[in-house]
């Protein structure tokens, strides 16, 4: 059986690459469906159907964790791209290359994939946010937190919502006394500046 002929490292890399690739495909499909339907992000999201349920989702999406030229490299998408591409490269090279060299090339390829994906995602969200969007008309609308919003306006997070027929990702701050975590539903109550929403958590009675 081909599986038994693989080394332990190849088996590990195969499992990691397969799982990461499958999750990447699912996340991309979910994102495309959300962009096409739009209204799925307009305040009526079921928090149970959200692939940011991973415990590390909020951590990996923090811009301050690691960025390059303004790009968010360490995100859930970036980590999956790293393990997917890097894992397959290591798996394929182990038969013909020394272990340390295969791992080194895999790491380089994985990082390259994560950086490339960051560029692609930034371009996609800029495209979705471009045009004649008037953020003032989004006031009083609901949004869903994509990146944790720090309390007391000490930093920025991000929210996602459907606005003027487009799915957009916008910077947001809050003056609430507690952080607003990923997946939380918020209400847009104003504009901090032209491209930053002021939001508050929607309290559930």
LUMBAZA-177457 format. One record per residue: residue in three letters; x, y, z of N, C-alpha, C in turn. Coordinates in nm, 3 decimals. Layout:
ALA, X, Y, Z, X, Y, Z, X, Y, Z
...
***
This chain:
UNK, 0.085, -0.120, 0.000, 0.000, 0.000, 0.000, 0.089, 0.124, 0.000
UNK, 0.053, 0.223, -0.082, 0.138, 0.340, -0.098, 0.158, 0.413, 0.035
UNK, 0.057, 0.413, 0.121, 0.068, 0.484, 0.248, 0.177, 0.425, 0.335
UNK, 0.188, 0.294, 0.336, 0.287, 0.225, 0.418, 0.429, 0.248, 0.366
UNK, 0.440, 0.281, 0.237, 0.572, 0.306, 0.179, 0.623, 0.448, 0.206
UNK, 0.538, 0.532, 0.262, 0.578, 0.669, 0.293, 0.652, 0.674, 0.425
UNK, 0.745, 0.768, 0.436, 0.813, 0.788, 0.564, 0.716, 0.855, 0.661
UNK, 0.754, 0.855, 0.788, 0.668, 0.918, 0.889, 0.647, 1.067, 0.859
UNK, 0.753, 1.133, 0.816, 0.743, 1.277, 0.785, 0.652, 1.299, 0.665
UNK, 0.662, 1.214, 0.564, 0.574, 1.226, 0.448, 0.429, 1.208, 0.487
UNK, 0.403, 1.113, 0.575, 0.266, 1.091, 0.619, 0.211, 1.213, 0.693
UNK, 0.296, 1.271, 0.778, 0.254, 1.390, 0.851, 0.228, 1.507, 0.756
UNK, 0.319, 1.527, 0.661, 0.303, 1.636, 0.565, 0.180, 1.615, 0.478
UNK, 0.153, 1.491, 0.441, 0.036, 1.462, 0.358, -0.092, 1.498, 0.433
UNK, -0.100, 1.460, 0.560, -0.219, 1.489, 0.640, -0.237, 1.639, 0.658
UNK, -0.127, 1.708, 0.694, -0.133, 1.853, 0.715, -0.175, 1.925, 0.587
UNK, -0.112, 1.889, 0.476, -0.142, 1.956, 0.349, -0.285, 1.929, 0.304
UNK, -0.332, 1.806, 0.321, -0.468, 1.771, 0.279, -0.572, 1.848, 0.360
UNK, -0.555, 1.850, 0.492, -0.651, 1.921, 0.578, -0.649, 2.070, 0.548
UNK, -0.530, 2.129, 0.536, -0.519, 2.272, 0.510, -0.579, 2.309, 0.376
UNK, -0.554, 2.226, 0.275, -0.609, 2.253, 0.142, -0.761, 2.246, 0.143
UNK, -0.815, 2.145, 0.211, -0.960, 2.130, 0.218, -1.025, 2.250, 0.287
UNK, -0.965, 2.294, 0.397, -1.019, 2.410, 0.468, -1.009, 2.537, 0.385
UNK, -0.898, 2.551, 0.311, -0.882, 2.667, 0.223, -0.992, 2.672, 0.120
UNK, -1.021, 2.557, 0.057, -1.125, 2.551, -0.045, -1.260, 2.589, 0.015
UNK, -1.290, 2.536, 0.134, -1.418, 2.567, 0.199, -1.428, 2.716, 0.230
UNK, -1.321, 2.775, 0.284, -1.322, 2.918, 0.318, -1.339, 3.004, 0.194
UNK, -1.273, 2.966, 0.085, -1.286, 3.043, -0.039, -1.428, 3.035, -0.092
UNK, -1.488, 2.916, -0.088, -1.626, 2.900, -0.134, -1.720, 2.982, -0.048
UNK, -1.700, 2.977, 0.085, -1.784, 3.056, 0.175, -1.772, 3.205, 0.146
UNK, -1.649, 3.250, 0.119, -1.627, 3.391, 0.091, -1.696, 3.432, -0.039
UNK, -1.682, 3.348, -0.142, -1.744, 3.380, -0.271, -1.895, 3.381, -0.261
UNK, -1.951, 3.286, -0.187, -2.095, 3.283, -0.168, -2.141, 3.409, -0.096
UNK, -2.064, 3.449, 0.006, -2.099, 3.569, 0.080, -2.093, 3.694, -0.006
UNK, -1.993, 3.700, -0.096, -1.981, 3.817, -0.183, -2.094, 3.823, -0.284
UNK, -2.139, 3.706, -0.330, -2.244, 3.705, -0.429, -2.381, 3.735, -0.367
UNK, -2.405, 3.679, -0.247, -2.535, 3.699, -0.185, -2.544, 3.830, -0.111
UNK, -2.427, 3.876, -0.057, -2.421, 4.006, 0.007, -2.497, 4.012, 0.137
UNK, -2.629, 3.990, 0.133, -2.712, 4.010, 0.249, -2.681, 3.912, 0.360
UNK, -2.605, 3.809, 0.330, -2.570, 3.712, 0.435, -2.490, 3.778, 0.545
UNK, -2.429, 3.893, 0.516, -2.347, 3.961, 0.614, -2.415, 4.086, 0.668
UNK, -2.545, 4.098, 0.648, -2.612, 4.222, 0.683, -2.687, 4.213, 0.815
UNK, -2.621, 4.157, 0.915, -2.678, 4.161, 1.049, -2.756, 4.040, 1.089
UNK, -2.782, 3.946, 0.996, -2.861, 3.829, 1.028, -2.780, 3.703, 1.017
UNK, -2.654, 3.711, 1.054, -2.565, 3.596, 1.044, -2.586, 3.504, 1.162
UNK, -2.597, 3.375, 1.133, -2.601, 3.276, 1.239, -2.459, 3.251, 1.286
UNK, -2.425, 3.289, 1.409, -2.286, 3.276, 1.454, -2.237, 3.133, 1.460
UNK, -2.329, 3.036, 1.455, -2.287, 2.897, 1.460, -2.232, 2.850, 1.327
UNK, -2.262, 2.925, 1.219, -2.214, 2.885, 1.087, -2.107, 2.984, 1.047
UNK, -1.989, 2.964, 1.101, -1.883, 3.062, 1.080, -1.750, 2.992, 1.099
UNK, -1.666, 2.995, 0.998, -1.540, 2.924, 1.006, -1.436, 2.998, 1.086
UNK, -1.473, 3.114, 1.145, -1.384, 3.178, 1.239, -1.402, 3.119, 1.379
UNK, -1.474, 3.005, 1.389, -1.492, 2.940, 1.518, -1.364, 2.882, 1.572
UNK, -1.258, 2.874, 1.490, -1.131, 2.826, 1.540, -1.088, 2.914, 1.656
UNK, -1.035, 2.851, 1.762, -0.996, 2.926, 1.880, -0.895, 3.034, 1.848
UNK, -0.811, 3.012, 1.746, -0.707, 3.110, 1.716, -0.747, 3.214, 1.615
UNK, -0.874, 3.214, 1.572, -0.915, 3.303, 1.465, -0.888, 3.449, 1.499
UNK, -0.927, 3.490, 1.620, -0.911, 3.630, 1.655, -0.765, 3.667, 1.666
UNK, -0.683, 3.575, 1.719, -0.540, 3.601, 1.732, -0.474, 3.615, 1.596
UNK, -0.502, 3.521, 1.506, -0.437, 3.521, 1.376, -0.478, 3.640, 1.292
UNK, -0.594, 3.702, 1.320, -0.640, 3.813, 1.240, -0.598, 3.949, 1.296
UNK, -0.521, 3.950, 1.405, -0.474, 4.077, 1.458, -0.365, 4.134, 1.369
UNK, -0.384, 4.258, 1.323, -0.287, 4.319, 1.234, -0.151, 4.335, 1.301
UNK, -0.150, 4.354, 1.433, -0.025, 4.380, 1.503, 0.058, 4.254, 1.523
UNK, -0.001, 4.135, 1.498, 0.074, 4.012, 1.519, 0.188, 4.001, 1.419
UNK, 0.157, 4.019, 1.292, 0.263, 4.025, 1.191, 0.206, 4.083, 1.063
UNK, 0.270, 4.184, 1.011, 0.228, 4.243, 0.885, 0.351, 4.280, 0.806
UNK, 0.331, 4.296, 0.676, 0.441, 4.331, 0.587, 0.390, 4.432, 0.487
UNK, 0.438, 4.554, 0.499, 0.393, 4.658, 0.408, 0.244, 4.682, 0.416
UNK, 0.187, 4.666, 0.537, 0.044, 4.686, 0.552, -0.039, 4.563, 0.524
UNK, 0.026, 4.456, 0.480, -0.046, 4.332, 0.451, -0.062, 4.250, 0.578
UNK, -0.180, 4.194, 0.597, -0.203, 4.103, 0.710, -0.159, 3.964, 0.666
UNK, -0.041, 3.921, 0.712, 0.014, 3.793, 0.669, -0.040, 3.679, 0.756
UNK, -0.034, 3.697, 0.888, -0.077, 3.589, 0.976, -0.226, 3.604, 1.003
UNK, -0.306, 3.544, 0.918, -0.450, 3.532, 0.935, -0.483, 3.384, 0.921
UNK, -0.608, 3.350, 0.947, -0.649, 3.211, 0.927, -0.620, 3.169, 0.783
UNK, -0.653, 3.256, 0.687, -0.628, 3.224, 0.546, -0.479, 3.208, 0.521
UNK, -0.398, 3.299, 0.577, -0.255, 3.293, 0.555, -0.192, 3.168, 0.613
UNK, -0.236, 3.130, 0.733, -0.182, 3.009, 0.797, -0.218, 2.886, 0.716
UNK, -0.342, 2.881, 0.668, -0.383, 2.766, 0.586, -0.306, 2.760, 0.455
UNK, -0.281, 2.875, 0.394, -0.203, 2.877, 0.270, -0.061, 2.829, 0.295
UNK, -0.003, 2.871, 0.408, 0.133, 2.829, 0.443, 0.142, 2.678, 0.457
UNK, 0.050, 2.618, 0.535, 0.056, 2.474, 0.558, 0.014, 2.394, 0.435
UNK, -0.076, 2.450, 0.354, -0.119, 2.380, 0.234, -0.006, 2.372, 0.131
UNK, 0.045, 2.486, 0.090, 0.150, 2.489, -0.011, 0.280, 2.432, 0.044
UNK, 0.318, 2.477, 0.164, 0.441, 2.427, 0.224, 0.437, 2.278, 0.248
UNK, 0.323, 2.228, 0.294, 0.309, 2.085, 0.320, 0.323, 2.000, 0.195
UNK, 0.257, 2.043, 0.087, 0.267, 1.967, -0.038, 0.409, 1.970, -0.094
UNK, 0.476, 2.084, -0.084, 0.613, 2.094, -0.136, 0.706, 2.000, -0.059
UNK, 0.698, 2.001, 0.072, 0.782, 1.911, 0.152, 0.751, 1.766, 0.118
UNK, 0.623, 1.733, 0.111, 0.581, 1.595, 0.080, 0.639, 1.547, -0.053
UNK, 0.633, 1.632, -0.154, 0.680, 1.593, -0.287, 0.832, 1.586, -0.296
UNK, 0.901, 1.670, -0.218, 1.047, 1.676, -0.228, 1.119, 1.572, -0.145
UNK, 1.052, 1.514, -0.048, 1.120, 1.423, 0.044, 1.178, 1.299, -0.025
UNK, 1.120, 1.257, -0.137, 1.172, 1.139, -0.207, 1.303, 1.165, -0.278
UNK, 1.329, 1.292, -0.311, 1.446, 1.322, -0.394, 1.541, 1.423, -0.331
UNK, 1.507, 1.473, -0.212, 1.587, 1.579, -0.151, 1.612, 1.548, -0.004
UNK, 1.719, 1.600, 0.048, 1.747, 1.583, 0.190, 1.636, 1.648, 0.272
UNK, 1.611, 1.590, 0.389, 1.500, 1.634, 0.472, 1.510, 1.783, 0.504
UNK, 1.627, 1.830, 0.547, 1.640, 1.970, 0.587, 1.617, 2.065, 0.471
UNK, 1.661, 2.023, 0.350, 1.643, 2.108, 0.233, 1.496, 2.110, 0.190
UNK, 1.430, 1.995, 0.199, 1.288, 1.988, 0.164, 1.206, 2.078, 0.257
UNK, 1.239, 2.073, 0.385, 1.167, 2.157, 0.482, 1.194, 2.304, 0.457
UNK, 1.319, 2.338, 0.428, 1.354, 2.478, 0.401, 1.278, 2.531, 0.279
UNK, 1.279, 2.453, 0.171, 1.207, 2.495, 0.050, 1.057, 2.504, 0.078
UNK, 1.006, 2.410, 0.157, 0.864, 2.412, 0.191, 0.826, 2.537, 0.269
UNK, 0.912, 2.576, 0.364, 0.885, 2.697, 0.443, 0.885, 2.820, 0.353
UNK, 0.982, 2.828, 0.263, 0.990, 2.944, 0.172, 0.867, 2.949, 0.083
UNK, 0.828, 2.835, 0.028, 0.710, 2.831, -0.059, 0.583, 2.863, 0.019
UNK, 0.574, 2.812, 0.143, 0.457, 2.841, 0.225, 0.445, 2.989, 0.258
UNK, 0.556, 3.052, 0.295, 0.555, 3.195, 0.324, 0.520, 3.276, 0.200
UNK, 0.573, 3.234, 0.086, 0.542, 3.304, -0.040, 0.393, 3.296, -0.070
UNK, 0.335, 3.179, -0.046, 0.192, 3.161, -0.071, 0.109, 3.249, 0.022
UNK, 0.150, 3.257, 0.150, 0.076, 3.339, 0.246, 0.082, 3.488, 0.207
UNK, 0.200, 3.534, 0.165, 0.215, 3.674, 0.124, 0.136, 3.703, -0.003
UNK, 0.141, 3.611, -0.099, 0.065, 3.629, -0.222, -0.085, 3.633, -0.194
UNK, -0.130, 3.546, -0.105, -0.272, 3.545, -0.069, -0.313, 3.675, -0.002
UNK, -0.224, 3.729, 0.082, -0.253, 3.857, 0.147, -0.272, 3.968, 0.044
UNK, -0.186, 3.969, -0.059, -0.202, 4.067, -0.167, -0.335, 4.048, -0.238
UNK, -0.369, 3.923, -0.268, -0.494, 3.894, -0.340, -0.614, 3.938, -0.258
UNK, -0.615, 3.903, -0.128, -0.729, 3.938, -0.044, -0.742, 4.089, -0.028
UNK, -0.629, 4.158, -0.017, -0.636, 4.304, -0.005, -0.694, 4.363, -0.133
UNK, -0.653, 4.309, -0.247, -0.705, 4.360, -0.374, -0.855, 4.333, -0.385
UNK, -0.898, 4.215, -0.339, -1.040, 4.181, -0.347, -1.123, 4.275, -0.261
UNK, -1.079, 4.298, -0.137, -1.156, 4.383, -0.049, -1.151, 4.529, -0.093
UNK, -1.039, 4.570, -0.152, -1.035, 4.707, -0.205, -1.131, 4.721, -0.322
UNK, -1.139, 4.617, -0.405, -1.231, 4.620, -0.518, -1.373, 4.624, -0.469
UNK, -1.403, 4.541, -0.368, -1.538, 4.538, -0.315, -1.575, 4.669, -0.247
UNK, -1.474, 4.738, -0.192, -1.501, 4.861, -0.118, -1.491, 4.985, -0.206
UNK, -1.442, 4.967, -0.329, -1.421, 5.083, -0.415, -1.553, 5.129, -0.476
UNK, -1.546, 5.239, -0.550, -1.666, 5.292, -0.611, -1.718, 5.410, -0.530
UNK, -1.845, 5.440, -0.552, -1.904, 5.556, -0.487, -1.974, 5.517, -0.357
UNK, -1.902, 5.451, -0.269, -1.962, 5.411, -0.141, -1.969, 5.531, -0.048
UNK, -2.084, 5.549, 0.011, -2.103, 5.655, 0.109, -2.120, 5.590, 0.245
UNK, -2.013, 5.592, 0.325, -2.017, 5.525, 0.454, -2.118, 5.590, 0.549
UNK, -2.153, 5.714, 0.525, -2.250, 5.779, 0.613, -2.385, 5.709, 0.608
UNK, -2.419, 5.651, 0.496, -2.548, 5.583, 0.483, -2.549, 5.448, 0.553
UNK, -2.432, 5.406, 0.603, -2.427, 5.278, 0.677, -2.456, 5.297, 0.826
UNK, -2.465, 5.422, 0.870, -2.494, 5.447, 1.011, -2.631, 5.390, 1.046
UNK, -2.638, 5.324, 1.160, -2.756, 5.255, 1.212, -2.776, 5.116, 1.152
UNK, -2.685, 5.076, 1.062, -2.691, 4.940, 1.012, -2.614, 4.847, 1.106
UNK, -2.643, 4.718, 1.095, -2.571, 4.618, 1.174, -2.455, 4.561, 1.093
UNK, -2.353, 4.517, 1.162, -2.236, 4.455, 1.098, -2.187, 4.343, 1.189
UNK, -2.097, 4.263, 1.135, -2.039, 4.153, 1.212, -1.889, 4.176, 1.225
UNK, -1.838, 4.158, 1.346, -1.696, 4.182, 1.373, -1.613, 4.074, 1.306
UNK, -1.517, 4.117, 1.225, -1.426, 4.026, 1.155, -1.292, 4.017, 1.229
UNK, -1.245, 4.128, 1.279, -1.125, 4.132, 1.363, -1.161, 4.204, 1.492
UNK, -1.123, 4.146, 1.604, -1.159, 4.198, 1.737, -1.137, 4.349, 1.746
UNK, -1.233, 4.417, 1.807, -1.226, 4.562, 1.822, -1.189, 4.594, 1.967
UNK, -1.073, 4.655, 1.991, -1.030, 4.685, 2.129, -1.123, 4.785, 2.198
UNK, -1.134, 4.771, 2.329, -1.221, 4.858, 2.410, -1.166, 5.000, 2.417
UNK, -1.255, 5.090, 2.457, -1.218, 5.230, 2.488, -1.145, 5.299, 2.374
UNK, -1.171, 5.258, 2.251, -1.114, 5.323, 2.132, -0.962, 5.326, 2.133
UNK, -0.899, 5.221, 2.192, -0.752, 5.221, 2.199, -0.689, 5.159, 2.075
UNK, -0.769, 5.108, 1.985, -0.718, 5.049, 1.862, -0.833, 5.016, 1.768
UNK, -0.797, 4.974, 1.649, -0.897, 4.945, 1.547, -0.913, 4.794, 1.526
UNK, -1.035, 4.755, 1.499, -1.065, 4.622, 1.450, -1.127, 4.634, 1.313
UNK, -1.196, 4.534, 1.271, -1.264, 4.539, 1.141, -1.402, 4.475, 1.151
UNK, -1.495, 4.529, 1.073, -1.628, 4.470, 1.062, -1.658, 4.441, 0.916
UNK, -1.749, 4.350, 0.895, -1.794, 4.317, 0.760, -1.945, 4.339, 0.751
UNK, -1.988, 4.392, 0.639, -2.131, 4.412, 0.616, -2.157, 4.427, 0.468
UNK, -2.282, 4.410, 0.433, -2.323, 4.436, 0.296, -2.374, 4.579, 0.289
UNK, -2.314, 4.658, 0.199, -2.349, 4.800, 0.191, -2.352, 4.841, 0.045
UNK, -2.461, 4.897, 0.003, -2.481, 4.940, -0.135, -2.451, 4.827, -0.233
UNK, -2.495, 4.707, -0.196, -2.482, 4.593, -0.286, -2.347, 4.527, -0.287
UNK, -2.257, 4.569, -0.197, -2.123, 4.512, -0.193, -2.091, 4.461, -0.054
UNK, -2.016, 4.352, -0.049, -1.963, 4.305, 0.078, -1.835, 4.383, 0.106
UNK, -1.831, 4.455, 0.216, -1.716, 4.539, 0.245, -1.658, 4.505, 0.383
UNK, -1.528, 4.528, 0.395, -1.455, 4.512, 0.521, -1.403, 4.650, 0.559
UNK, -1.444, 4.699, 0.676, -1.416, 4.837, 0.713, -1.354, 4.842, 0.853
UNK, -1.258, 4.934, 0.872, -1.201, 4.956, 1.005, -1.310, 5.004, 1.100
UNK, -1.296, 4.968, 1.226, -1.396, 5.008, 1.325, -1.332, 5.026, 1.461
UNK, -1.386, 5.120, 1.539, -1.345, 5.137, 1.679, -1.471, 5.134, 1.764
UNK, -1.453, 5.117, 1.894, -1.566, 5.121, 1.986, -1.524, 5.193, 2.114
UNK, -1.619, 5.258, 2.176, -1.597, 5.320, 2.305, -1.654, 5.236, 2.418
UNK, -1.697, 5.114, 2.384, -1.744, 5.021, 2.487, -1.633, 4.993, 2.587
UNK, -1.670, 4.950, 2.704, -1.573, 4.924, 2.811, -1.508, 4.786, 2.800
UNK, -1.554, 4.704, 2.707, -1.496, 4.572, 2.686, -1.468, 4.552, 2.538
UNK, -1.368, 4.468, 2.509, -1.339, 4.436, 2.369, -1.462, 4.372, 2.305
UNK, -1.480, 4.396, 2.177, -1.586, 4.329, 2.102, -1.520, 4.220, 2.019
UNK, -1.555, 4.097, 2.046, -1.485, 3.984, 1.989, -1.536, 3.948, 1.850
UNK, -1.453, 3.870, 1.779, -1.489, 3.820, 1.648, -1.624, 3.750, 1.652
UNK, -1.704, 3.771, 1.547, -1.837, 3.714, 1.527, -1.948, 3.789, 1.599
UNK, -1.911, 3.885, 1.684, -2.014, 3.961, 1.755, -2.087, 4.052, 1.658
UNK, -2.214, 4.074, 1.686, -2.292, 4.165, 1.603, -2.289, 4.303, 1.665
UNK, -2.265, 4.404, 1.584, -2.254, 4.541, 1.632, -2.344, 4.633, 1.551
UNK, -2.369, 4.750, 1.607, -2.445, 4.853, 1.537, -2.351, 4.969, 1.507
UNK, -2.357, 5.018, 1.386, -2.276, 5.132, 1.345, -2.346, 5.259, 1.392
UNK, -2.281, 5.334, 1.480, -2.346, 5.452, 1.537, -2.286, 5.583, 1.488
UNK, -2.179, 5.574, 1.412, -2.119, 5.697, 1.360, -1.992, 5.669, 1.283
UNK, -1.926, 5.776, 1.242, -1.799, 5.767, 1.170, -1.690, 5.835, 1.252
UNK, -1.581, 5.761, 1.275, -1.466, 5.821, 1.341, -1.388, 5.907, 1.241
UNK, -1.377, 5.859, 1.118, -1.322, 5.936, 1.007, -1.386, 5.881, 0.880
UNK, -1.334, 5.918, 0.765, -1.399, 5.881, 0.639, -1.401, 5.731, 0.614
UNK, -1.309, 5.657, 0.676, -1.299, 5.514, 0.648, -1.304, 5.428, 0.775
UNK, -1.350, 5.485, 0.886, -1.354, 5.410, 1.012, -1.490, 5.428, 1.078
UNK, -1.556, 5.317, 1.108, -1.685, 5.322, 1.176, -1.666, 5.331, 1.327
UNK, -1.760, 5.397, 1.392, -1.773, 5.391, 1.537, -1.890, 5.297, 1.564
UNK, -1.864, 5.191, 1.641, -1.967, 5.090, 1.660, -1.988, 5.062, 1.809
UNK, -2.100, 4.997, 1.838, -2.127, 4.950, 1.973, -2.186, 4.810, 1.965
UNK, -2.159, 4.732, 2.067, -2.210, 4.595, 2.071, -2.362, 4.599, 2.082
UNK, -2.426, 4.508, 2.009, -2.571, 4.495, 2.020, -2.600, 4.409, 2.142
UNK, -2.668, 4.468, 2.238, -2.696, 4.397, 2.362, -2.816, 4.305, 2.344
UNK, -2.800, 4.183, 2.389, -2.909, 4.084, 2.381, -2.979, 4.078, 2.515
UNK, -3.107, 4.108, 2.517, -3.183, 4.105, 2.642, -3.206, 3.963, 2.690
***
